[in-house]
Amino acid sequence: MKRLVLASNNAGKLREFAQLFAPLGIELLPQADFGVAEAEEPHVTFVENALAKARHCAKATGLPALADDSGLCVAALGGDPGVHSARYTGEPKSDARNNDKLIADLDGKRERRAHYVCVLALCRTADDPQPLIAEGEWHGEIVDAPRGAGGFGYDPYFFVPSHGCTAAELDAAVKNRISHRGVALQTLLQRLRREQ
C-alpha cells in the first residue's frame, strides 16, 4: 500500500495524518482530489460511521481509504453529543453554537466528566472483510468558561487534569501525542508496521 485516500476534506487532518504516514512510505491523498463527496453518517456508533466513510471513499476511488469518526461524550448528558458532536445544534456546523448548547445543557449539573473518542477505519478495498480499526479516548472534564486559542470544536472547554489546562491551551505537538486522535493513530500505525 503506497497510496491512501483520506475520507475527509479537513486540511488540518490531512496535514497531521500525512506527516505520520510518510515514514511508512505511504502517500496520503485527500478525497477531494478524486471528486469524492462527503459520505452520509447515519449510524449511532463511531465505528459504523468511520467504516461507512472509509468504504464510500474506497469504492469511489478504487484505492485504500482511511476515515475517522470522532466526538465528545459527556457523562452527565448520557454520552451526548457523541456521534452528533459536529452538528450538535444542527446545520450549518458551528463550534460556537455547539459550545453554547453544551454549557447550557450542563447548567446546574455538578458531574462534568467527559471524554473524546476517535475511531479510525482503514479499508484496503470497498468490500474489505477485515478493515483495520483503531480507537482512542481522551479523558477530561468540561469547564464553564473557555480557555485557550488553540485546537477547535470543544477544545476551549475540555480541561485536561493531567496537564492542568484545556485542550485549547496545549502545545499542538503535545495535543497530537496525547489526544484521542493521536492515540488511535499510533495504534493504527503500529498495526500497519507489523503488516509491512
C-alpha positions in Angstrom: 0.0 0.0 0.0 1.8 3.1 -1.3 -1.2 5.5 -1.6 -4.0 6.0 0.8 -7.0 8.3 0.5 -8.2 10.3 3.5 -12.0 10.2 3.6 -12.2 13.9 4.8 -11.9 17.4 3.4 -10.4 18.7 6.6 -7.0 20.2 5.6 -5.7 20.2 9.1 -6.5 16.5 9.5 -4.8 15.7 6.2 -1.6 17.5 7.2 -1.4 15.8 10.6 -2.1 12.3 9.2 0.2 12.8 6.1 3.2 13.5 8.4 2.6 10.4 10.4 2.2 8.1 7.4 5.2 9.5 5.4 7.8 7.4 7.4 5.9 4.2 6.3 6.3 5.3 2.6 2.6 5.9 2.3 1.3 8.9 0.5 -1.9 10.3 1.9 -4.2 12.0 -0.6 -7.4 14.0 0.1 -10.7 12.6 -1.2 -11.3 16.0 -2.9 -8.5 15.2 -5.3 -10.8 12.4 -6.7 -14.0 14.5 -6.5 -15.4 12.3 -3.7 -18.3 13.9 -1.8 -18.7 13.6 2.0 -20.3 10.3 2.9 -23.5 10.1 5.0 -23.0 9.4 8.7 -26.4 7.9 9.7 -25.2 5.5 12.3 -25.4 5.7 16.1 -21.8 4.5 16.7 -18.4 6.0 15.9 -17.1 2.7 14.4 -20.1 2.3 12.0 -19.7 5.9 10.8 -16.0 5.6 10.3 -16.4 2.3 8.3 -19.2 3.9 6.2 -16.9 6.8 5.3 -13.9 4.6 4.5 -15.9 2.1 2.4 -17.6 5.0 0.5 -14.2 6.6 -0.3 -12.6 3.3 -1.3 -15.4 2.5 -3.6 -15.3 5.9 -5.3 -11.5 5.9 -5.7 -10.6 2.3 -6.1 -7.8 2.9 -3.6 -7.4 2.1 0.1 -9.1 4.6 2.3 -8.8 5.9 5.9 -11.7 7.5 7.7 -12.2 8.7 11.3 -15.3 9.5 13.3 -14.7 11.5 16.5 -16.7 13.2 19.1 -17.2 14.3 22.7 -19.1 12.1 25.1 -20.3 13.9 28.3 -21.3 11.7 31.3 -24.0 13.9 32.7 -25.6 14.1 29.2 -25.8 10.3 28.8 -22.9 10.4 26.3 -24.2 13.3 24.2 -23.3 15.0 22.0 -21.5 11.8 20.9 -21.6 11.0 17.2 -23.5 14.3 16.7 -20.7 16.4 18.2 -20.0 18.4 15.0 -23.7 19.0 14.4 -25.0 19.3 18.0 -27.1 22.3 17.1 -27.8 21.1 13.5 -26.7 22.6 10.2 -24.7 24.5 9.3 -22.0 23.3 11.7 -20.9 25.9 14.3 -18.4 25.4 17.0 -19.7 28.5 18.8 -23.3 27.3 18.8 -22.3 23.8 19.8 -20.3 25.1 22.8 -23.1 27.4 23.9 -25.5 24.4 23.8 -23.1 22.2 25.7 -22.6 24.7 28.5 -26.4 25.4 28.6 -27.2 21.7 28.8 -24.7 21.3 31.7 -26.1 24.2 33.7 -26.7 23.2 37.3 -25.0 19.8 36.8 -22.1 19.0 39.1 -20.9 16.0 37.1 -18.5 17.3 34.5 -16.6 14.2 33.4 -16.2 13.9 29.6 -14.1 12.1 27.1 -13.3 12.5 23.4 -13.5 9.4 21.2 -11.8 8.7 17.9 -12.3 5.6 15.8 -10.2 5.2 12.7 -11.1 2.7 9.9 -8.8 1.7 7.1 -10.3 -0.3 4.3 -7.9 -1.7 1.7 -10.9 -2.1 -0.7 -14.5 -1.1 -0.5 -15.5 -4.7 0.5 -12.5 -5.3 2.8 -13.7 -8.2 5.1 -11.1 -7.3 7.8 -10.6 -3.5 7.9 -8.1 -2.1 10.3 -9.9 -0.4 13.2 -8.2 1.6 15.9 -9.8 3.6 18.8 -8.5 6.2 21.1 -10.1 8.0 24.1 -9.0 11.2 25.9 -10.5 11.8 29.3 -11.1 15.2 31.0 -13.9 17.4 32.2 -15.9 20.3 31.0 -15.3 23.8 32.3 -17.9 26.7 32.2 -15.6 29.3 30.6 -13.4 28.9 27.5 -9.7 28.9 27.9 -7.0 29.0 25.2 -6.9 29.8 21.5 -5.6 26.6 20.0 -7.5 23.5 18.8 -11.0 23.5 17.6 -14.5 22.3 18.5 -15.0 21.8 22.2 -11.3 22.2 23.0 -11.6 25.5 24.9 -14.0 23.8 27.3 -12.2 20.4 27.6 -10.0 20.5 30.7 -7.2 18.0 30.8 -6.3 17.3 34.5 -3.0 15.6 33.8 -1.7 18.9 32.2 -3.7 21.4 34.2 -5.1 23.2 31.2 -7.7 22.9 28.5 -7.1 21.2 25.2 -7.1 24.6 23.5 -4.1 25.7 25.8 -2.0 22.7 24.9 1.0 22.9 22.6 -0.1 21.3 19.3 2.6 18.6 19.4 1.6 17.6 22.9 -2.0 17.5 21.9 -1.4 15.4 18.9 0.5 12.9 21.0 -2.0 12.5 23.9 -5.3 13.2 22.3 -7.9 10.6 21.2 -6.9 11.0 17.6 -3.2 10.7 18.4 -3.7 7.5 20.5 -5.9 6.0 17.7 -3.4 6.9 15.0 -0.4 5.5 16.9 -2.3 2.2 17.3 -3.2 2.1 13.6 0.4 2.9 12.6 1.7 0.0 14.8 -0.6 -2.4 13.1 0.5 -1.2 9.6 4.1 -1.6 10.5 3.5 -5.2 11.5 1.9 -5.8 8.1 4.9 -4.4 6.1 
